[in-house]
Amino acid sequence: MFGRKHSRPIADIRKNYYLCIEFLNSVFMVKHIVLFKLKAEAAEDAKLATALAFKQAIEALPAVIPFIRKVEVGININPAEQWNIALYSEFDTLEDVKAYSVHPSHVAAAKLLAELKEARSCVDYEI
């Protein structure tokens, strides 16, 4: 009977432990945000095709780079703004961001913008 009396609290402790670990993993992360400006003189259809190809390539990366928590690419719909593409991603650590930046699949995706990219701006911050 002693074992039964204490087996429930131990199960609760384990459950709470795993919930705490899951919570901590979801709270502490690095957000990696990148903006891209494409060359103004490039044809609009070429810019759109390039942006869509880049979006597709980047958003496919979590299947091959498992330490990407989340990634999305947005194509600007407001022509009054100067940046054409926004990349938002989440990682556990800055080291993961650095590993992502040199991963061959990411490098291949980044090359899709090479000919039309005029500027890039990036911020990495921890929350």
DODO-567474 format. One record per residue: residue number from 1; residue in one letter; x negated, y negated, z of N, C-alpha, C, O, CB in turn. Coordinates in pm, whole numbers. Glycine has a CB too. Layout:
! residues N
[rec NUM, A, [X, Y, Z], [X, Y, Z], [X, Y, Z], [X, Y, Z], [X, Y, Z]]
...
This chain:
! residues 127
[rec 1, M, [-81, 118, 0], [0, 0, 0], [-86, -126, 0], [-45, -227, -56], [92, 1, 118]]
[rec 2, F, [-203, -121, 61], [-291, -238, 65], [-327, -283, -77], [-325, -403, -105], [-419, -206, 143]]
[rec 3, G, [-359, -190, -166], [-393, -222, -304], [-279, -287, -378], [-299, -383, -453], [-436, -98, -376]]
[rec 4, R, [-159, -238, -358], [-42, -295, -426], [-14, -437, -379], [18, -525, -459], [81, -208, -403]]
[rec 5, K, [-26, -459, -251], [4, -590, -195], [-86, -698, -255], [-42, -811, -276], [-10, -587, -44]]
[rec 6, H, [-212, -664, -284], [-307, -762, -332], [-328, -758, -483], [-397, -844, -537], [-438, -741, -263]]
[rec 7, S, [-270, -662, -552], [-293, -654, -696], [-224, -768, -771], [-277, -815, -872], [-244, -520, -751]]
[rec 8, R, [-113, -812, -725], [-41, -922, -790], [-119, -1054, -780], [-137, -1122, -881], [99, -939, -728]]
[rec 9, P, [-164, -1091, -662], [-242, -1216, -653], [-369, -1212, -738], [-405, -1314, -797], [-279, -1243, -508]]
[rec 10, I, [-436, -1098, -746], [-556, -1088, -829], [-520, -1108, -976], [-592, -1176, -1049], [-626, -951, -809]]
[rec 11, A, [-411, -1050, -1020], [-366, -1070, -1158], [-335, -1217, -1183], [-367, -1270, -1289], [-242, -983, -1187]]
[rec 12, D, [-273, -1282, -1085], [-244, -1425, -1099], [-371, -1507, -1105], [-380, -1603, -1183], [-156, -1473, -983]]
[rec 13, I, [-469, -1472, -1025], [-598, -1543, -1027], [-663, -1529, -1164], [-712, -1627, -1220], [-692, -1489, -915]]
[rec 14, R, [-664, -1408, -1217], [-723, -1386, -1350], [-650, -1469, -1456], [-713, -1534, -1539], [-718, -1237, -1388]]
[rec 15, K, [-519, -1466, -1451], [-439, -1541, -1548], [-470, -1690, -1537], [-492, -1757, -1638], [-287, -1515, -1526]]
[rec 16, N, [-473, -1741, -1414], [-502, -1883, -1394], [-644, -1918, -1438], [-666, -2025, -1493], [-483, -1920, -1248]]
[rec 17, Y, [-738, -1828, -1416], [-876, -1849, -1459], [-881, -1865, -1611], [-943, -1959, -1661], [-967, -1731, -1414]]
[rec 18, Y, [-817, -1775, -1683], [-820, -1782, -1829], [-745, -1905, -1881], [-784, -1963, -1982], [-759, -1656, -1889]]
[rec 19, L, [-638, -1945, -1812], [-568, -2068, -1850], [-657, -2190, -1829], [-656, -2282, -1911], [-438, -2082, -1770]]
[rec 20, C, [-733, -2191, -1720], [-825, -2303, -1694], [-934, -2310, -1800], [-966, -2418, -1849], [-888, -2289, -1555]]
[rec 21, I, [-990, -2195, -1836], [-1094, -2192, -1940], [-1037, -2241, -2072], [-1100, -2320, -2142], [-1151, -2049, -1956]]
[rec 22, E, [-919, -2195, -2107], [-854, -2239, -2231], [-829, -2390, -2228], [-852, -2458, -2328], [-720, -2164, -2252]]
[rec 23, F, [-784, -2441, -2115], [-761, -2585, -2101], [-890, -2664, -2117], [-893, -2763, -2190], [-696, -2616, -1966]]
[rec 24, L, [-996, -2622, -2049], [-1124, -2693, -2058], [-1178, -2691, -2200], [-1234, -2790, -2247], [-1227, -2631, -1962]]
[rec 25, N, [-1163, -2578, -2269], [-1209, -2570, -2407], [-1130, -2663, -2497], [-1183, -2711, -2598], [-1198, -2426, -2458]]
[rec 26, S, [-1006, -2689, -2465], [-925, -2776, -2549], [-947, -2924, -2516], [-914, -3011, -2598], [-779, -2742, -2534]]
[rec 27, V, [-1001, -2954, -2400], [-1018, -3092, -2358], [-1150, -3150, -2405], [-1153, -3261, -2459], [-1009, -3102, -2207]]
[rec 28, F, [-1259, -3079, -2386], [-1390, -3130, -2420], [-1424, -3090, -2563], [-1433, -2971, -2595], [-1496, -3080, -2321]]
[rec 29, M, [-1444, -3191, -2646], [-1476, -3163, -2786], [-1542, -3286, -2846], [-1546, -3394, -2787], [-1350, -3123, -2866]]
[rec 30, V, [-1593, -3266, -2966], [-1649, -3374, -3044], [-1560, -3394, -3165], [-1528, -3300, -3237], [-1797, -3345, -3085]]
[rec 31, K, [-1522, -3519, -3186], [-1446, -3553, -3307], [-1543, -3615, -3406], [-1624, -3701, -3371], [-1327, -3652, -3274]]
[rec 32, H, [-1534, -3570, -3528], [-1623, -3612, -3638], [-1533, -3674, -3745], [-1453, -3605, -3808], [-1708, -3490, -3696]]
[rec 33, I, [-1546, -3805, -3763], [-1462, -3876, -3858], [-1551, -3943, -3963], [-1646, -4013, -3929], [-1372, -3981, -3786]]
[rec 34, V, [-1518, -3919, -4089], [-1598, -3973, -4199], [-1506, -4042, -4299], [-1400, -3990, -4334], [-1681, -3860, -4269]]
[rec 35, L, [-1548, -4159, -4345], [-1476, -4231, -4449], [-1564, -4237, -4573], [-1685, -4256, -4564], [-1435, -4374, -4402]]
[rec 36, F, [-1502, -4222, -4689], [-1574, -4229, -4816], [-1512, -4335, -4905], [-1390, -4346, -4915], [-1574, -4091, -4887]]
[rec 37, K, [-1598, -4412, -4968], [-1554, -4509, -5067], [-1607, -4459, -5203], [-1726, -4432, -5219], [-1607, -4655, -5034]]
[rec 38, L, [-1516, -4449, -5298], [-1555, -4407, -5432], [-1582, -4531, -5517], [-1529, -4639, -5489], [-1445, -4318, -5497]]
[rec 39, K, [-1662, -4515, -5618], [-1702, -4627, -5704], [-1580, -4691, -5769], [-1497, -4622, -5829], [-1802, -4580, -5812]]
[rec 40, A, [-1571, -4823, -5757], [-1457, -4896, -5811], [-1446, -4882, -5962], [-1335, -4881, -6017], [-1467, -5043, -5774]]
[rec 41, E, [-1560, -4873, -6030], [-1558, -4866, -6177], [-1519, -4728, -6231], [-1498, -4714, -6352], [-1694, -4904, -6229]]
[rec 42, A, [-1510, -4629, -6145], [-1471, -4495, -6191], [-1323, -4494, -6229], [-1242, -4567, -6171], [-1499, -4388, -6081]]
[rec 43, A, [-1290, -4412, -6325], [-1151, -4399, -6369], [-1065, -4345, -6255], [-1109, -4257, -6181], [-1141, -4307, -6494]]
[rec 44, E, [-943, -4396, -6241], [-854, -4354, -6132], [-825, -4205, -6137], [-819, -4140, -6032], [-723, -4432, -6139]]
[rec 45, D, [-806, -4149, -6257], [-778, -4005, -6264], [-899, -3923, -6222], [-883, -3816, -6162], [-735, -3965, -6407]]
[rec 46, A, [-1020, -3971, -6252], [-1142, -3901, -6209], [-1157, -3908, -6057], [-1196, -3810, -5993], [-1267, -3961, -6277]]
[rec 47, K, [-1127, -4024, -5999], [-1135, -4039, -5853], [-1035, -3947, -5784], [-1067, -3882, -5684], [-1109, -4185, -5812]]
[rec 48, L, [-912, -3942, -5838], [-811, -3856, -5776], [-849, -3709, -5788], [-837, -3634, -5692], [-673, -3880, -5841]]
[rec 49, A, [-895, -3667, -5904], [-935, -3526, -5924], [-1050, -3489, -5831], [-1051, -3381, -5773], [-976, -3501, -6071]]
[rec 50, T, [-1146, -3579, -5817], [-1260, -3554, -5729], [-1216, -3547, -5584], [-1258, -3458, -5509], [-1367, -3663, -5747]]
[rec 51, A, [-1131, -3640, -5543], [-1081, -3641, -5405], [-1002, -3514, -5374], [-1017, -3458, -5265], [-994, -3765, -5381]]
[rec 52, L, [-920, -3469, -5467], [-841, -3347, -5445], [-931, -3223, -5438], [-908, -3134, -5355], [-737, -3330, -5557]]
[rec 53, A, [-1032, -3217, -5524], [-1126, -3104, -5520], [-1202, -3102, -5387], [-1222, -2997, -5327], [-1226, -3111, -5639]]
[rec 54, F, [-1245, -3221, -5342], [-1315, -3232, -5214], [-1225, -3190, -5099], [-1267, -3115, -5011], [-1364, -3376, -5193]]
[rec 55, K, [-1101, -3237, -5099], [-1004, -3200, -4995], [-987, -3049, -4988], [-991, -2990, -4880], [-868, -3267, -5022]]
[rec 56, Q, [-968, -2987, -5103], [-949, -2842, -5107], [-1072, -2769, -5054], [-1060, -2674, -4977], [-917, -2796, -5250]]
[rec 57, A, [-1189, -2813, -5096], [-1314, -2747, -5053], [-1337, -2762, -4903], [-1371, -2665, -4835], [-1434, -2804, -5129]]
[rec 58, I, [-1318, -2882, -4850], [-1341, -2906, -4707], [-1239, -2831, -4622], [-1276, -2770, -4522], [-1335, -3057, -4676]]
[rec 59, E, [-1114, -2834, -4662], [-1010, -2769, -4581], [-1018, -2617, -4587], [-952, -2549, -4508], [-873, -2814, -4627]]
[rec 60, A, [-1097, -2562, -4679], [-1121, -2417, -4685], [-1236, -2374, -4595], [-1256, -2255, -4573], [-1149, -2374, -4828]]
[rec 61, L, [-1312, -2469, -4544], [-1433, -2436, -4466], [-1410, -2360, -4336], [-1495, -2278, -4302], [-1504, -2561, -4435]]
[rec 62, P, [-1302, -2381, -4261], [-1287, -2303, -4137], [-1289, -2151, -4159], [-1321, -2076, -4067], [-1158, -2341, -4069]]
[rec 63, A, [-1255, -2106, -4278], [-1259, -1962, -4306], [-1402, -1909, -4313], [-1425, -1790, -4293], [-1187, -1933, -4437]]
[rec 64, V, [-1499, -1998, -4343], [-1638, -1954, -4354], [-1729, -2015, -4247], [-1841, -1968, -4228], [-1692, -1988, -4490]]
[rec 65, I, [-1682, -2120, -4179], [-1759, -2182, -4070], [-1670, -2175, -3945], [-1591, -2265, -3921], [-1801, -2332, -4104]]
[rec 66, P, [-1683, -2069, -3868], [-1589, -2043, -3759], [-1591, -2144, -3645], [-1495, -2150, -3568], [-1614, -1910, -3703]]
[rec 67, F, [-1696, -2224, -3631], [-1700, -2319, -3519], [-1633, -2452, -3551], [-1641, -2545, -3471], [-1842, -2343, -3478]]
[rec 68, I, [-1568, -2463, -3667], [-1484, -2579, -3694], [-1352, -2555, -3623], [-1282, -2459, -3654], [-1463, -2601, -3849]]
[rec 69, R, [-1318, -2640, -3528], [-1190, -2626, -3457], [-1073, -2669, -3544], [-969, -2604, -3547], [-1191, -2707, -3328]]
[rec 70, K, [-1093, -2780, -3614], [-987, -2837, -3696], [-1051, -2925, -3801], [-1153, -2990, -3775], [-884, -2918, -3609]]
[rec 71, V, [-992, -2927, -3919], [-1040, -3018, -4023], [-924, -3056, -4113], [-839, -2973, -4146], [-1156, -2954, -4106]]
[rec 72, E, [-923, -3182, -4152], [-824, -3228, -4249], [-885, -3342, -4329], [-969, -3417, -4279], [-693, -3272, -4180]]
[rec 73, V, [-842, -3352, -4451], [-888, -3459, -4540], [-766, -3533, -4591], [-671, -3472, -4640], [-974, -3402, -4659]]
[rec 74, G, [-769, -3664, -4578], [-660, -3747, -4627], [-709, -3836, -4740], [-820, -3889, -4736], [-602, -3832, -4514]]
[rec 75, I, [-625, -3851, -4841], [-655, -3938, -4954], [-571, -4064, -4936], [-449, -4058, -4925], [-625, -3866, -5092]]
[rec 76, N, [-638, -4178, -4933], [-573, -4305, -4905], [-465, -4336, -5009], [-487, -4326, -5129], [-676, -4417, -4902]]
[rec 77, I, [-349, -4374, -4960], [-238, -4410, -5049], [-218, -4561, -5056], [-130, -4609, -5127], [-109, -4344, -5003]]
[rec 78, N, [-301, -4635, -4983], [-289, -4781, -4979], [-400, -4844, -5062], [-514, -4850, -5017], [-294, -4832, -4832]]
[rec 79, P, [-369, -4890, -5184], [-474, -4945, -5270], [-535, -5076, -5219], [-639, -5118, -5270], [-417, -4969, -5407]]
[rec 80, A, [-475, -5139, -5120], [-530, -5261, -5063], [-649, -5234, -4971], [-722, -5326, -4936], [-422, -5336, -4987]]
[rec 81, E, [-668, -5109, -4933], [-779, -5072, -4844], [-901, -5029, -4924], [-889, -4987, -5039], [-735, -4960, -4748]]
[rec 82, Q, [-1018, -5040, -4862], [-1142, -5015, -4936], [-1192, -4870, -4931], [-1273, -4831, -5014], [-1248, -5104, -4884]]
[rec 83, W, [-1145, -4790, -4837], [-1191, -4652, -4825], [-1090, -4560, -4894], [-969, -4577, -4879], [-1211, -4612, -4675]]
[rec 84, N, [-1141, -4463, -4969], [-1055, -4375, -5048], [-1020, -4244, -4979], [-911, -4190, -4998], [-1122, -4345, -5178]]
[rec 85, I, [-1114, -4192, -4900], [-1097, -4059, -4840], [-1134, -4066, -4692], [-1232, -4130, -4654], [-1185, -3953, -4913]]
[rec 86, A, [-1053, -4000, -4609], [-1084, -3987, -4467], [-1093, -3839, -4433], [-1006, -3760, -4469], [-976, -4058, -4379]]
[rec 87, L, [-1200, -3803, -4362], [-1219, -3665, -4315], [-1213, -3669, -4163], [-1284, -3746, -4099], [-1355, -3603, -4366]]
[rec 88, Y, [-1127, -3585, -4106], [-1114, -3575, -3960], [-1143, -3431, -3923], [-1086, -3338, -3980], [-971, -3620, -3911]]
[rec 89, S, [-1233, -3411, -3826], [-1261, -3274, -3782], [-1295, -3272, -3634], [-1333, -3373, -3574], [-1376, -3214, -3864]]
[rec 90, E, [-1280, -3153, -3576], [-1307, -3132, -3433], [-1401, -3014, -3416], [-1390, -2912, -3484], [-1175, -3108, -3355]]
[rec 91, F, [-1496, -3031, -3322], [-1595, -2928, -3290], [-1612, -2922, -3138], [-1572, -3013, -3066], [-1733, -2959, -3360]]
[rec 92, D, [-1671, -2813, -3092], [-1697, -2800, -2949], [-1811, -2891, -2904], [-1804, -2950, -2796], [-1728, -2656, -2914]]
[rec 93, T, [-1916, -2903, -2985], [-2036, -2977, -2945], [-2091, -3055, -3064], [-2056, -3030, -3179], [-2143, -2882, -2889]]
[rec 94, L, [-2179, -3149, -3034], [-2249, -3222, -3139], [-2342, -3127, -3215], [-2367, -3146, -3334], [-2328, -3340, -3079]]
[rec 95, E, [-2394, -3027, -3147], [-2478, -2927, -3215], [-2398, -2854, -3322], [-2452, -2821, -3428], [-2535, -2826, -3113]]
[rec 96, D, [-2270, -2828, -3295], [-2184, -2766, -3396], [-2165, -2858, -3517], [-2164, -2812, -3631], [-2047, -2730, -3336]]
[rec 97, V, [-2151, -2987, -3491], [-2139, -3083, -3602], [-2265, -3081, -3686], [-2258, -3082, -3809], [-2113, -3227, -3548]]
[rec 98, K, [-2380, -3078, -3620], [-2508, -3076, -3693], [-2522, -2948, -3774], [-2569, -2951, -3888], [-2625, -3090, -3595]]
[rec 99, A, [-2481, -2835, -3717], [-2488, -2707, -3790], [-2392, -2709, -3910], [-2425, -2657, -4017], [-2454, -2589, -3697]]
[rec 100, Y, [-2276, -2767, -3891], [-2178, -2782, -3999], [-2235, -2866, -4112], [-2216, -2834, -4229], [-2048, -2847, -3946]]
[rec 101, S, [-2306, -2973, -4078], [-2356, -3066, -4180], [-2458, -3001, -4273], [-2472, -3044, -4388], [-2419, -3186, -4113]]
[rec 102, V, [-2528, -2900, -4228], [-2629, -2834, -4313], [-2584, -2697, -4364], [-2657, -2630, -4437], [-2759, -2818, -4236]]
[rec 103, H, [-2463, -2656, -4325], [-2413, -2526, -4371], [-2398, -2530, -4524], [-2346, -2627, -4577], [-2276, -2492, -4303]]
[rec 104, P, [-2444, -2427, -4594], [-2439, -2426, -4741], [-2301, -2452, -4801], [-2290, -2517, -4905], [-2489, -2295, -4791]]
[rec 105, S, [-2196, -2404, -4737], [-2061, -2427, -4789], [-2020, -2573, -4775], [-1953, -2628, -4862], [-1960, -2338, -4716]]
[rec 106, H, [-2061, -2636, -4666], [-2033, -2780, -4648], [-2115, -2863, -4746], [-2064, -2958, -4806], [-2064, -2823, -4503]]
[rec 107, V, [-2241, -2828, -4763], [-2328, -2900, -4858], [-2269, -2893, -4999], [-2270, -2992, -5071], [-2471, -2842, -4856]]
[rec 108, A, [-2219, -2775, -5038], [-2157, -2759, -5170], [-2032, -2847, -5182], [-2010, -2908, -5287], [-2121, -2611, -5196]]
[rec 109, A, [-1951, -2853, -5077], [-1831, -2937, -5081], [-1869, -3084, -5090], [-1806, -3160, -5165], [-1745, -2912, -4956]]
[rec 110, A, [-1970, -3126, -5017], [-2013, -3266, -5018], [-2065, -3307, -5156], [-2049, -3422, -5197], [-2122, -3288, -4913]]
[rec 111, K, [-2126, -3214, -5226], [-2179, -3245, -5361], [-2068, -3280, -5460], [-2094, -3342, -5563], [-2259, -3126, -5414]]
[rec 112, L, [-1945, -3240, -5429], [-1834, -3274, -5518], [-1813, -3424, -5528], [-1760, -3473, -5628], [-1705, -3207, -5469]]
[rec 113, L, [-1855, -3498, -5426], [-1839, -3644, -5425], [-1962, -3718, -5479], [-1956, -3839, -5500], [-1809, -3691, -5285]]
[rec 114, A, [-2070, -3648, -5501], [-2199, -3712, -5529], [-2194, -3815, -5641], [-2249, -3924, -5625], [-2300, -3607, -5564]]
[rec 115, E, [-2132, -3785, -5751], [-2134, -3876, -5865], [-2048, -4001, -5845], [-2080, -4107, -5897], [-2088, -3803, -5989]]
[rec 116, L, [-1941, -3988, -5770], [-1848, -4100, -5755], [-1858, -4174, -5621], [-1795, -4278, -5603], [-1708, -4050, -5772]]
[rec 117, K, [-1937, -4121, -5529], [-1944, -4182, -5395], [-2026, -4311, -5397], [-2141, -4313, -5441], [-2004, -4083, -5294]]
[rec 118, E, [-1963, -4417, -5349], [-2033, -4545, -5336], [-2086, -4563, -5194], [-2197, -4612, -5174], [-1940, -4661, -5373]]
[rec 119, A, [-2005, -4522, -5094], [-2044, -4541, -4955], [-1981, -4434, -4867], [-1879, -4373, -4901], [-2004, -4681, -4906]]
[rec 120, R, [-2046, -4414, -4752], [-1998, -4319, -4652], [-2017, -4383, -4516], [-2119, -4447, -4491], [-2073, -4181, -4660]]
[rec 121, S, [-1919, -4366, -4428], [-1929, -4416, -4292], [-1883, -4305, -4198], [-1784, -4236, -4226], [-1845, -4547, -4271]]
[rec 122, C, [-1953, -4288, -4088], [-1923, -4174, -3999], [-1931, -4217, -3854], [-2010, -4304, -3817], [-2020, -4057, -4025]]
[rec 123, V, [-1848, -4153, -3772], [-1857, -4166, -3627], [-1831, -4030, -3565], [-1740, -3958, -3606], [-1757, -4273, -3573]]
[rec 124, D, [-1911, -3996, -3466], [-1893, -3874, -3386], [-1877, -3919, -3242], [-1959, -3994, -3190], [-2014, -3773, -3402]]
[rec 125, Y, [-1771, -3874, -3176], [-1754, -3910, -3036], [-1697, -3793, -2959], [-1630, -3705, -3012], [-1663, -4034, -3022]]
[rec 126, E, [-1727, -3796, -2830], [-1687, -3687, -2741], [-1566, -3729, -2658], [-1558, -3842, -2611], [-1804, -3645, -2648]]
[rec 127, I, [-1474, -3636, -2642], [-1362, -3661, -2552], [-1351, -3547, -2453], [-1262, -3547, -2368], [-1230, -3677, -2632]]
